[in-house]
Amino acid sequence: MRSPLIAAALGLFLLADVAQAHTLVATSNIIVRASQRTIDFTSDTTTSIRDSKIIREAHDDAASFVASNGDIRGAHLEAAFNTLRTRVPEARDASDQVLAEAILAL
């Protein structure tokens, strides 16, 4: 009588572990893909805008923006956002957070 219960319990634990593993893999894939998009965006924009004075001047504002989770928005950063969204088609749909992180990565 006990053996079937133990076997059933072990089977349920195994299924739960498999489900958790799949969830972990799916979550990891989402994070990796998001990171790759950010890296791809950064590498695509680096060559065309790295030397832009507006972008260079926004570096400190971008650091403040990222550190404050978007609460601190400087004038240089706003100008850089406008420049990026005008010059780089991929930047039009990017969030301010992603753009600020891209500016920091330049």
C-alpha positions as CSV (number, residue, x, y, z in Angstrom):
1,M,0.0,0.0,0.0
2,R,2.8,2.4,0.8
3,S,4.8,1.7,-2.3
4,P,2.2,3.0,-4.7
5,L,1.9,6.2,-2.7
6,I,5.6,6.7,-2.6
7,A,5.9,6.0,-6.3
8,A,3.1,8.5,-7.0
9,A,4.6,11.1,-4.8
10,L,8.0,10.7,-6.5
11,G,6.4,10.9,-9.9
12,L,4.7,14.2,-9.0
13,F,7.9,15.6,-7.6
14,L,9.7,14.6,-10.9
15,L,7.0,16.3,-13.0
16,A,7.2,19.5,-10.8
17,D,11.0,19.5,-11.2
18,V,10.7,19.1,-15.0
19,A,8.1,22.0,-15.1
20,Q,10.4,24.2,-13.1
21,A,13.4,23.4,-15.3
22,H,11.3,24.4,-18.4
23,T,10.3,27.6,-16.8
24,L,13.9,28.4,-15.9
25,V,15.0,27.7,-19.4
26,A,12.2,29.9,-20.9
27,T,13.0,32.7,-18.5
28,S,16.8,32.5,-19.3
29,N,16.0,32.6,-23.0
30,I,13.9,35.7,-22.6
31,I,16.7,37.4,-20.7
32,V,19.4,36.3,-23.2
33,R,17.3,37.5,-26.1
34,A,16.7,40.9,-24.5
35,S,20.4,41.3,-23.8
36,Q,21.2,40.4,-27.4
37,R,18.8,43.0,-28.7
38,T,20.4,45.6,-26.5
39,I,23.9,44.5,-27.6
40,D,22.8,44.4,-31.2
41,F,21.3,47.8,-31.0
42,T,24.4,49.2,-29.3
43,S,26.8,47.7,-31.9
44,D,24.6,49.0,-34.8
45,T,24.5,52.5,-33.4
46,T,28.0,52.7,-32.2
47,T,29.7,53.2,-35.5
48,S,27.3,55.9,-36.7
49,I,26.8,58.0,-33.6
50,R,29.8,57.4,-31.3
51,D,31.4,60.7,-32.4
52,S,28.2,62.8,-32.0
53,K,28.8,65.6,-29.6
54,I,25.2,65.5,-28.4
55,I,25.6,61.8,-27.5
56,R,28.9,62.3,-25.8
57,E,27.6,65.1,-23.7
58,A,24.6,63.0,-22.5
59,H,26.8,60.3,-20.9
60,D,26.6,61.7,-17.4
61,D,22.8,62.4,-17.7
62,A,22.4,58.8,-19.0
63,A,24.2,57.5,-15.9
64,S,22.0,59.5,-13.6
65,F,18.9,58.3,-15.5
66,V,19.8,54.6,-15.3
67,A,20.9,54.9,-11.6
68,S,17.6,56.6,-10.7
69,N,15.5,54.2,-12.7
70,G,14.4,57.0,-14.9
71,D,13.6,59.6,-12.3
72,I,16.5,62.0,-13.3
73,R,16.2,63.3,-16.8
74,G,18.8,65.8,-17.9
75,A,18.6,68.2,-20.9
76,H,21.6,66.6,-22.6
77,L,19.9,63.2,-22.3
78,E,16.6,64.4,-23.8
79,A,18.6,65.9,-26.7
80,A,20.4,62.6,-27.2
81,F,17.1,60.7,-27.2
82,N,15.8,63.0,-29.9
83,T,19.0,62.7,-31.9
84,L,19.0,58.9,-31.6
85,R,15.4,58.6,-32.6
86,T,15.9,60.9,-35.6
87,R,19.1,59.2,-36.9
88,V,18.6,55.6,-36.0
89,P,15.4,53.8,-37.1
90,E,15.7,51.1,-34.5
91,A,15.8,53.7,-31.7
92,R,12.3,55.0,-32.5
93,D,10.7,52.0,-30.8
94,A,13.3,51.6,-28.0
95,S,12.5,52.6,-24.5
96,D,14.3,55.5,-22.8
97,Q,15.9,53.0,-20.5
98,V,17.4,51.0,-23.4
99,L,18.6,54.2,-25.1
100,A,20.2,55.5,-21.9
101,E,22.0,52.1,-21.4
102,A,23.1,52.3,-25.1
103,I,24.6,55.7,-24.5
104,L,26.5,54.5,-21.5
105,A,27.8,51.6,-23.5
106,L,29.3,53.9,-26.2
